[in-house]
């Protein structure tokens, strides 16, 4: 495709399309299904589509929220959170936990999920989720523009200090990603992708 025929826009001036393509282009993205607890002991569970891993040793994961949400407030107050793997079987429950409700509402109850105490953190994990990361907060950063202006978005990073994996997902000592049937956010208003064995191909790094 010649450059002259490419759709070009500058985000600051708007895209002119029916829906912003950014979320669909940067996708699919892992879901940060984050459980926290408030300083008063109220559980919170919410999914965030801006989530990923950022370091191997120590393992560090992070999620970003648009606005100062209960999840960030809780993580700041307690210094802890848990990431729970969202799967196809748990898609409806994950979506239910996304409801806009007050901080006094326990989304575990709202979504019909079972809370289980963490081993290294004082935050409950989702029992039904086949993988959980117990995390301790390392940084909470407010995002800025290239010019240095503050944005109403917050990146929370946490070191993974404990991992829970359903043993059925480990085959010959290797974690089977597709066996868990994880779901990922794929843009537009409500598009998701399910990871299946058929989607995989192997490509080794050059030596």
PyMOL commands that set and color helices and strands:
alter all, ss='L'
color gray80, all
select helices_A, chain A and resi 3-5+11-13+22-25+70-78+88-96+107-111+167-169+178-180+197-199
alter helices_A, ss='H'
color red, helices_A
select strands_A, chain A and resi 29-30+32-37+43-48+51-55+60-66+80-84+115-116+125-126+131-144+150-165+170-171+174-175+183-185+192-194
alter strands_A, ss='S'
color yellow, strands_A
deselect
rebuild
show_as cartoon
